Amino acid sequence: MSDCTFCDIVSGEAPAEVVFDDELTLAFMDIVPYTDGHTLVIPKRHAADIFQLEQPDADAVWHTTIRLAHAIRDALSPAGLTVRQANGRVADQHIMHFHIHLIPREQHEKRGSLTRIGEFAERIRAELEGPAEASRH
């Protein structure tokens, strides 16, 4: 195990409910979900924050973020989507590995449930793998 939880997820040493995986990025469910469907997108190569993020990882993370935003919208039909990224502890960054939060929002929402992340991950994965996604490319 490393000193970075997200690096451990990338290497397979720590578990995660993965919804997307490609050469440079990984997307998985947040284990303390703000709302159901709360997803994180990270570069596989360690960068503590936006100031350490380099190309081609920066482009890849944003490409994956947009792809996941569409999948979350299509799979969960939220009223809105918060895209959040913080740098440094004072900015409310808890894991020092660059990551983007995708948080589905509803008018009258309740806190997300750890016990349901598998269900929401499956819905997002199905959207990524389904015919609607294929028609976008």
Helices and strands as residue ranges (DSSP letters): H 5-11, E 18-21, E 25-29, E 39-43, H 57-76, E 80-84, G 89-91, E 100-105, G 114-116, H 117-129, H 131-136
